[in-house]
């Protein structure tokens, strides 16, 4: 397979926050050092001048079990104390982490993986084959399981104490990439702790989860017996600060060191003073915001209605308004910066703002007199929902907005049909195939699963899924990229989703903070320190 065709796109997201941090200290794959998650290593420097890093984020992840956390890229909190079997290196290629090596069989239908020896969990247990086998089953039964449905879970087995046989049900181009989703859990601890793992998780990471206070914060502290490169901080605290203006006050007054959600006005202020106390990090993100349709609900089970709503939305106005000018217009369910994104749809979008066309389609569908939609949102999307409701009202569609905390909203969207639309964020890392299997396959749209489009009763969705399953088996990059482009056109023609904007990652932080890295959609804070 010719991976070189997609490395440039992936590498755009594997960037350093601070200049001057690309010295000689680049860690090799799987060493537990600063090359984490596909980024260039940070400068090792001396000891940190401060022992605690405080980070603000707008929402509570809802669980310390990463498969249950809310939103996109939520794992960056859990990545301080949990680790995955594989990770993305700086070129966007998956490499071993808690695994040590990988070999494919001659026919490409089997992976043989050696696990890393001598790795300790935070309770002192040494990671062994039982933990790894157990973790595969946890992944299989999670919301992420459909992304790795090419694994023959029922026949994964230990060859010896350190060698694992992982057979495939079918060849896919991203077989090892899927293992970047595999968190390794302590089997005995998980079974003994039960549901309490949502607040009391342990792992093998460089930090130990000390406290999770719902609605307030997560605190992690240095793990002295970490198997990899030692970290320089004593603790990291993630504070949940919903209001961006409040987070900026905290940043200005040293209450926090890093703000993940920032107002455009504060970003512009930081840009005006590049040598100031507050520094800025900015790069394309492999994520997009979308209006979700519950396609199992009336009238959204009608394609003409979904298409009409796509025409009813002025995306540029929403980006300028609710999104404060940050981001670009999204045209498909594959983010703009991702390898495999359809440039054809960027050049000739299937839907452009046309309220008159929207009214025509609604009349053709038998809804010329309008109807009411129930929108389930959380506080992070309230301003978007207000702007959106005015646009829908202009074509005769009333929106009733019901706002919940993020955890409750996601629970309703996944486990209930009592809603029509929502506004959420999605991300795709590396090859789009795995992400599309999770986010768009109708088999993953039943109750409790990640694809909240609820397309399981729509024949066109199953026709699309057949093409998707064929596309991910294409081993030639050019052929697979073309197939992904066709899939985006099919999905968008059926209007199963309404993409709003492609995101950019813009963070503000104390200028003496070093060592932050980012790859794909995840910021990594493990190797941070203060000059």
Secondary structure, 3 states (H helix, E strand, C coil): CCCHHHHHHHHCCCEECCCCCCCCCCCCCCCCCCCHHHCCCCCCCCCCCCCEEEEEECCCCCCCCCCCCCCCCCHHHHCCCCCECEEECCCCCEEECCEEEEEECCCCCEEEEEECCCCECCCCCECCHHHHHHHHHHHHCCCCHHHHCCECHHHCEECCCCEEEEEECCCCCCCCHHHHHCECCCHHHHHHHHHHHHCCCCCCCCEEEEEEECCCEEEEEECCCCCCCCCCCCEEEEEECCCHHHHHHHHHCCCCCEECCCCHHHHHHHHHCCCCCEEEEEEEEEEEEEEEECCCCCCCCCHHHHHHHHHCCCHHHHHHCCCCCCCEECCCCCCCCCCCCCHHHHHCCCCCCCHHHHHHHHHHCCCCCCEEEEEEEEHHHHHHHHHHHHHHHCCCEEEEEEEECHHHHHHHHHHCCCCCEEEEEEECCCCHHHHHHHHCCHHHCCCCCCCCCCCCCCHHHHHHHHHHHHHCCCCCHHHHHHHHHHHHHHHHHCCCEEEEEEEEEEEEEECCEECCEEECCEEECCCCEEC
